[in-house]
C-alpha cells in the first residue's frame, strides 16, 4: 500500500517503511490505531482478572505464620473455575508481576492440587 499510487491513505505515506530493533516503536502498533486500542483493552481486562484472582485467594486462603495468605491450587481451582476457565494463565500472569508465588513452571489440575500458592 505504501507504494500504491492509487491509495488515498495519507497515514501510510507518513510512516517510515521499516523499524529496527533499537527503535522504540519496533514491534508496536501505530499510535492511535484500533490495534493499539485493542491491546490496551486486553491489558486492562487481564489486569482486572489478576486483581479478582488475588481477592479470591485472600478470601479463600488462610493466613500463615509469615502473614501471607496461602491456598492450595486444588482449592483455588475449584473456587475460581466457576468464574473463569483461565485460572492457570491468570496465575502465571500474577506470578510474572510478583503478586503470587508457587513452585513449578505450570500447574495441572489433579496432579498439582496440593501445590501451595502464596499471595505476596
ABEGO torsion letter per residue (X at the ends): XAABAABABAAAAABBABBBAABAABGBBBBGBAAAAAAAAAAAAAAAAAAAAAAAAAAABBBBAAGBBBBBAAAAAAAAAAABAAAAAAAAAAAAAGABBBBEABBBBGAAAABBBBBX
